[in-house]
Amino acid sequence: MARRAAQAKRRRQTQAAVGAGIALLLVVVGVGFLVANLGDDDHKDTKTTEAASGPKCTYQKADASTGKVKDVGLPPTSNIPDTGTRTVTMTTNIGAIEFTLDQAAAPCTSNSFAYLAGKKFYDKTSCHRLVTTGIFVLQCGDPFADGTGGPAYRFGTENLPTNQHPPYPAGTIAMAKSQAEISVGSQFFIVYKDIEEGALTADYTVVGKVTKGLDLVVKAAEKGVTPADASNPADGKPKQAVDISSLTVSPAAS
C-alpha cells in the first residue's frame, strides 16, 4: 500500500511540474507568451502571398498592449529570400552558439530575424528565462531581459511543427509568442532537450536548428534556475547567466 501511494504521489508531482511548464512558457506583457491550443483561424500565416519576387510579409506596428518596445524600424516586406539557409552566430559569455535560419520554411521570420540582427537589436542582451521540467528551453531575444519586450512590430506564425514527432526536438530554434494571433516579435527559444509529445503545443514558428554550441546550453541548464515564482521552481532566470555580446547573420545567397 505504501509503495503504491508513493508511486501515485510521484505521478501527481510529475504531472503538476509539466502542467506548470505549459501554463507559464513564454511570457509577454508581464504574463504572457502563454501556451495555448489555438484554433485553425489563429494559425494564419505571415506569408500572405507569393509572387515571382518571393513571399510578401506583413509586419504590424506594435501598440502599448504588446509590452515594452525597442524601435529599430520595420523589416522589408517584399523581395524576401525564400530559399536556402543563413547562419546565425551568437557570441555569448559561455561560448559561441550557431544556428540556421530556414528561409525556405520560414521566410518572413528569417527576414525579421536577419533585419533585427543587422540593427544590432540582439547585441548586449541576456537570455532571460530557463525552463527545466516538462519543456526544456532557454529563452532569449528580449532587449529588456524581463520577458515583456520586443521590436516595434509583430507578425504571425509560419512553419508550425504540426506533423513533427516530437514537434520540438533538441536543437530547435522557435519563436516565442503570446495567445494573440499576431504576436511574434524578437524573442526566441532554444530547445536543449527533446520536448515530449503533448508537453508543448505545435503553435510556435520553427525558424532554425542549432549547429554548434548546444552542449553549452545544456551545461548552462544543468546549473538550474532562480524561480520567478516559488510554486514553479523549474521556471525562471538561469543561474548561469547567458549574455549575448553580439548576434550576426550571414548574407543571403545571391
C-alpha positions in Angstrom: 0.0 0.0 0.0 2.7 2.4 1.0 4.6 1.7 -2.2 1.5 2.3 -4.4 0.8 5.5 -2.5 4.4 6.7 -3.1 4.1 5.9 -6.9 0.8 7.8 -7.1 2.4 10.8 -5.4 5.3 10.8 -7.8 3.0 10.7 -10.8 1.0 13.7 -9.4 4.2 15.7 -8.9 5.4 15.0 -12.4 2.1 15.9 -13.9 2.0 19.1 -11.9 5.5 20.1 -13.0 4.7 19.5 -16.7 1.5 21.4 -16.3 3.3 24.3 -14.7 5.7 24.4 -17.6 2.9 24.5 -20.1 1.0 27.2 -18.3 4.0 29.5 -17.9 6.0 29.1 -21.0 6.8 32.2 -23.0 6.0 35.4 -21.2 4.9 38.8 -22.7 3.4 41.9 -21.2 4.3 40.7 -17.7 2.3 37.5 -18.0 2.3 36.2 -21.4 3.8 34.0 -24.0 1.3 31.5 -22.7 1.0 28.2 -24.4 -2.5 27.7 -25.9 -4.3 25.4 -28.2 -5.2 27.9 -30.9 -7.9 27.2 -33.4 -7.4 26.9 -37.1 -8.3 30.6 -37.6 -5.5 31.5 -35.2 -2.9 29.8 -37.4 -2.9 32.4 -40.0 0.4 32.6 -41.8 2.6 35.7 -42.0 3.4 34.7 -45.6 0.3 36.1 -47.3 1.0 35.9 -51.0 3.8 34.6 -53.2 4.7 36.4 -56.4 7.6 36.0 -58.8 9.7 38.2 -56.5 9.1 35.9 -53.5 6.8 35.9 -50.5 5.1 39.1 -49.2 5.5 39.5 -45.5 3.3 41.7 -43.2 4.7 43.3 -40.1 2.1 45.1 -37.9 3.1 48.1 -35.8 3.1 47.2 -32.1 1.0 49.1 -29.7 1.3 49.7 -26.0 -0.6 46.4 -25.2 2.2 44.3 -26.6 4.7 45.3 -24.0 7.9 47.4 -24.0 9.3 48.3 -27.4 12.8 49.0 -28.8 12.1 50.7 -32.1 14.5 50.0 -34.9 12.0 50.3 -37.7 10.3 47.7 -39.9 11.9 44.9 -42.0 11.5 44.9 -45.7 8.2 43.4 -46.9 9.0 42.3 -50.4 11.8 40.6 -52.3 12.2 38.3 -49.3 14.7 35.4 -49.7 12.8 32.1 -49.6 15.4 29.5 -50.4 18.3 28.1 -48.6 19.5 28.9 -45.1 21.5 31.6 -43.4 23.9 31.1 -40.4 23.3 32.9 -37.1 26.4 33.3 -34.9 25.6 34.2 -31.3 28.7 35.2 -29.3 28.0 34.7 -25.6 29.8 34.6 -22.3 29.5 30.8 -22.3 30.9 30.4 -25.8 29.7 30.6 -29.4 26.4 29.2 -30.4 25.5 28.9 -34.1 22.1 28.1 -35.7 20.5 28.2 -39.1 17.6 30.4 -40.3 15.4 28.3 -42.7 14.4 30.8 -45.3 12.5 28.2 -47.3 10.3 27.1 -44.5 10.0 30.4 -42.5 10.9 33.2 -44.9 9.1 36.0 -43.0 10.5 35.0 -39.7 14.0 34.6 -41.1 13.7 38.0 -42.8 12.7 39.6 -39.4 15.5 37.9 -37.5 18.1 38.9 -40.0 16.8 42.5 -40.1 17.0 42.8 -36.3 20.5 41.3 -36.2 21.6 43.9 -38.8 20.3 46.6 -36.4 22.3 45.1 -33.5 19.0 44.5 -31.8 20.2 41.4 -30.0 23.7 42.7 -29.1 24.3 43.2 -25.4 21.1 41.3 -24.3 20.6 38.4 -21.9 18.7 35.2 -22.2 16.1 35.9 -19.5 14.3 32.6 -19.0 15.1 28.9 -18.5 12.6 26.0 -18.0 14.0 22.7 -16.8 10.9 20.5 -16.3 8.3 19.4 -18.9 9.6 21.8 -21.5 13.3 22.3 -21.9 14.0 25.8 -23.3 16.3 28.7 -22.9 14.5 31.9 -24.0 16.4 34.9 -25.4 15.8 37.9 -27.6 14.2 40.4 -25.2 16.2 43.7 -25.2 14.8 44.4 -21.7 15.6 40.9 -20.4 12.4 40.5 -18.5 10.1 38.7 -21.0 8.0 41.8 -21.8 9.9 43.4 -24.6 10.4 43.3 -28.4 10.6 45.4 -31.6 8.1 48.0 -32.7 6.2 45.4 -34.8 4.6 42.0 -34.5 3.8 39.3 -37.1 2.2 35.9 -37.4 3.3 32.3 -37.3 4.6 30.1 -40.0 6.2 26.7 -40.3 4.4 25.2 -37.4 5.6 21.7 -36.5 2.2 20.1 -36.7 3.5 16.9 -38.4 6.7 16.6 -36.5 7.2 13.9 -33.8 8.3 15.2 -31.4 7.4 18.7 -32.6 10.4 20.3 -30.8 13.4 18.1 -30.8 16.7 19.2 -29.1 18.4 21.9 -31.1 15.2 23.5 -32.4 15.1 27.3 -32.6 11.5 28.6 -32.3 9.8 31.9 -31.9 8.0 32.9 -28.7 4.6 34.5 -28.8 1.5 35.2 -26.7 -2.0 34.0 -27.2 -2.7 36.9 -29.5 -3.0 35.9 -33.2 -0.3 38.4 -34.3 2.3 38.4 -31.6 5.6 37.0 -32.8 8.4 39.6 -32.2 12.1 39.1 -31.4 12.0 36.6 -28.6 13.1 33.1 -29.4 13.8 29.9 -27.5 16.4 27.2 -27.8 15.2 23.7 -27.2 18.1 21.9 -25.4 16.4 18.6 -24.8 13.6 16.8 -26.8 10.2 18.0 -25.6 7.8 15.1 -25.3 4.7 14.9 -27.4 1.9 16.9 -25.7 4.1 18.9 -23.4 4.1 21.9 -25.8 1.6 22.6 -28.5 2.7 23.0 -32.1 1.8 26.7 -32.1 5.3 28.2 -32.4 7.2 29.0 -35.5 10.2 26.8 -36.1 12.8 29.0 -37.7 16.0 27.0 -37.5 18.3 24.5 -35.8 21.4 24.7 -33.7 24.5 23.6 -35.5 27.1 24.4 -32.8 27.1 25.0 -29.1 24.0 23.1 -28.0 26.2 21.4 -25.4 26.9 24.9 -23.9 23.2 25.5 -23.4 22.8 22.0 -21.8 25.6 22.8 -19.4 24.0 26.2 -18.5 20.7 24.5 -17.9 22.3 22.0 -15.6 23.1 24.9 -13.2 19.4 25.4 -12.7 17.1 28.4 -12.3 16.3 31.2 -9.9 12.5 30.8 -9.9 10.2 33.7 -10.8 7.5 32.0 -8.7 8.3 29.8 -5.7 5.4 27.5 -6.7 7.2 26.7 -10.0 10.8 26.1 -9.1 11.8 24.9 -12.6 11.0 28.1 -14.4 12.9 31.4 -14.0 16.1 33.2 -14.6 19.0 30.9 -15.4 21.5 30.7 -12.5 24.2 30.5 -15.2 23.8 33.8 -17.0 23.8 33.6 -20.7 24.7 37.1 -22.1 24.8 37.8 -25.8 27.6 40.2 -26.7 26.8 40.0 -30.4 24.5 38.2 -32.8 25.2 38.3 -36.5 23.5 36.6 -39.6 25.4 35.6 -42.7 24.5 37.3 -46.0 21.6 35.8 -48.0 22.8 33.8 -51.0 22.6 35.8 -54.2 
